[in-house]
Amino acid sequence: MTFDSPRTCRLVGQRVIVRIPEQRDIASIVRHFRENEAHLDEFSPFPKEFLSEAFWRIQVEAQRREFAGDHGCKTFVFEPDDATVIGSANLSVIVRGAFQSAYLGYALAGAKQGQGLMHEALALLVRFAFTELRLHRIMANYMPRNARSAAVLKRLGFTVEGLAQRYLLINGVWEDHVLTSLDNPAWKLG
Ligand SMILES: CC(C)(COP(=O)(O)OP(=O)(O)OC[C@H]1O[C@@H](n2cnc3c(N)ncnc32)[C@H](O)[C@@H]1OP(=O)(O)O)[C@@H](O)C(=O)NCCC(=O)NCCS
């Protein structure tokens, strides 16, 4: 059974498309993770399930349901063909009430790095988060040695707020993370 969301998230940039996945994307998602396992598990959690089509058949529906329920906005980054997955960009744990916030996570295929593609993808997603999802605050955290990730966030305007020790389990090690955030100065009560 597929879940039909009344809302959509499909963001078209000059070199990337950022959107919520569909069942037709599963082969491309799995190919992306299989080709990039060694690259991606250095800086972000990489459960072995990411390599399984059966896992993504369930996970794609979960992500669509999460988006429809306003709990998250977990997207993939596609080539302009709208079919080839080259990365992921996730807004997780949307909290409303007095917080109006979410966590941002992202990762790009190794062969696509260094061209500003993740900057383009995240600029689209951040604008969507502030204008359509009406979030006030986005938080994003990275390992101190992840210079590329630090540079992506800095260019988007995120500011460093501190260091969390032993913050996230990555590749079997509890890794410290630099904590950053971006808030939405145009946010209005609505
Ligand atoms: C972090 C990541 C998403 C960056 O994506 P990207 O599209 O390569 O990013 P960009 O091309 O915009 O480059 C980012 C910055 O890194 C800089 N950079 C390029 N190569 C670099 C290198 N070897 N070392 C340090 N910085 C480098 C670029 O100059 C750019 O900085 P600038 O915008 O100030 O010029 C990508 O490297 C990645 O997926 N890494 C593995 C997963 C990961 O780390 N996810 C984030 C977890 S917090």
The ligand as an SDF file (V2000), in Angstrom:
LIG
                    3D

 48 50  0  0  0  0  0  0  0  0999 V2000
   29.6670   17.3700    3.4440 C   0  0  0  0  0  0  0  0  0  0  0  0
   29.1920   17.2010    2.0030 C   0  0  0  0  0  0  0  0  0  0  0  0
   27.6830   17.0610    2.0090 C   0  0  0  0  0  0  0  0  0  0  0  0
   29.5990   18.4520    1.2080 C   0  0  0  0  0  0  0  0  0  0  0  0
   28.9750   18.4180   -0.0690 O   0  0  0  0  0  0  0  0  0  0  0  0
   29.5990   19.1960   -1.3520 P   0  0  0  0  0  0  0  0  0  0  0  0
   28.5650   19.3210   -2.3870 O   0  0  0  0  0  0  0  0  0  0  0  0
   30.9060   18.5950   -1.6880 O   0  0  0  0  0  0  0  0  0  0  0  0
   29.8060   20.6220   -0.7630 O   0  0  0  0  0  0  0  0  0  0  0  0
   30.3940   21.8390   -1.5710 P   0  0  0  0  0  0  0  0  0  0  0  0
   30.8170   21.4760   -2.9700 O   0  0  0  0  0  0  0  0  0  0  0  0
   29.4220   22.9710   -1.3960 O   0  0  0  0  0  0  0  0  0  0  0  0
   31.7420   22.1160   -0.8030 O   0  0  0  0  0  0  0  0  0  0  0  0
   31.6880   22.3880    0.5570 C   0  0  0  0  0  0  0  0  0  0  0  0
   32.8770   23.2160    0.9530 C   0  0  0  0  0  0  0  0  0  0  0  0
   33.9880   22.3380    1.1650 O   0  0  0  0  0  0  0  0  0  0  0  0
   35.1150   22.9120    0.5670 C   0  0  0  0  0  0  0  0  0  0  0  0
   35.9900   21.7900    0.2420 N   0  0  0  0  0  0  0  0  0  0  0  0
   36.1140   21.1460   -0.9350 C   0  0  0  0  0  0  0  0  0  0  0  0
   37.0130   20.1600   -0.7920 N   0  0  0  0  0  0  0  0  0  0  0  0
   37.4460   20.1910    0.4890 C   0  0  0  0  0  0  0  0  0  0  0  0
   38.3760   19.4270    1.2420 C   0  0  0  0  0  0  0  0  0  0  0  0
   39.0360   18.4120    0.6980 N   0  0  0  0  0  0  0  0  0  0  0  0
   38.5550   19.7440    2.5370 N   0  0  0  0  0  0  0  0  0  0  0  0
   37.8780   20.7550    3.0960 C   0  0  0  0  0  0  0  0  0  0  0  0
   37.0000   21.5000    2.4390 N   0  0  0  0  0  0  0  0  0  0  0  0
   36.7850   21.2290    1.1500 C   0  0  0  0  0  0  0  0  0  0  0  0
   34.5900   23.6590   -0.6180 C   0  0  0  0  0  0  0  0  0  0  0  0
   35.4920   24.6710   -1.0070 O   0  0  0  0  0  0  0  0  0  0  0  0
   33.3080   24.2460   -0.0520 C   0  0  0  0  0  0  0  0  0  0  0  0
   33.5580   25.4070    0.7140 O   0  0  0  0  0  0  0  0  0  0  0  0
   33.0790   26.8460    0.2130 P   0  0  0  0  0  0  0  0  0  0  0  0
   31.5830   26.7510   -0.0060 O   0  0  0  0  0  0  0  0  0  0  0  0
   33.4290   27.7290    1.3500 O   0  0  0  0  0  0  0  0  0  0  0  0
   33.8280   27.0730   -1.0750 O   0  0  0  0  0  0  0  0  0  0  0  0
   29.8290   15.9580    1.3420 C   0  0  0  0  0  0  0  0  0  0  0  0
   31.2310   16.1170    1.3760 O   0  0  0  0  0  0  0  0  0  0  0  0
   29.4470   14.6490    2.0230 C   0  0  0  0  0  0  0  0  0  0  0  0
   28.3890   14.1120    1.7710 O   0  0  0  0  0  0  0  0  0  0  0  0
   30.3220   14.0900    2.8850 N   0  0  0  0  0  0  0  0  0  0  0  0
   30.0820   12.7920    3.5320 C   0  0  0  0  0  0  0  0  0  0  0  0
   28.8450   12.7910    4.4240 C   0  0  0  0  0  0  0  0  0  0  0  0
   28.8560   13.9440    5.3940 C   0  0  0  0  0  0  0  0  0  0  0  0
   29.8820   14.3860    5.8500 O   0  0  0  0  0  0  0  0  0  0  0  0
   27.6530   14.4230    5.7220 N   0  0  0  0  0  0  0  0  0  0  0  0
   27.4950   15.5090    6.6690 C   0  0  0  0  0  0  0  0  0  0  0  0
   27.5100   14.9630    8.0500 C   0  0  0  0  0  0  0  0  0  0  0  0
   27.4320   16.3150    9.2060 S   0  0  0  0  0  0  0  0  0  0  0  0
  1  2  1  0
  2  3  1  0
  2  4  1  0
  2 36  1  0
  4  5  1  0
  5  6  1  0
  6  7  2  0
  6  8  1  0
  6  9  1  0
  9 10  1  0
 10 11  2  0
 10 12  1  0
 10 13  1  0
 13 14  1  0
 14 15  1  0
 15 16  1  0
 15 30  1  0
 16 17  1  0
 17 18  1  0
 17 28  1  0
 18 19  1  0
 18 27  1  0
 19 20  2  0
 20 21  1  0
 21 22  1  0
 21 27  2  0
 22 23  1  0
 22 24  2  0
 24 25  1  0
 25 26  2  0
 26 27  1  0
 28 29  1  0
 28 30  1  0
 30 31  1  0
 31 32  1  0
 32 33  2  0
 32 34  1  0
 32 35  1  0
 36 37  1  0
 36 38  1  0
 38 39  2  0
 38 40  1  0
 40 41  1  0
 41 42  1  0
 42 43  1  0
 43 44  2  0
 43 45  1  0
 45 46  1  0
 46 47  1  0
 47 48  1  0
M  END
$$$$
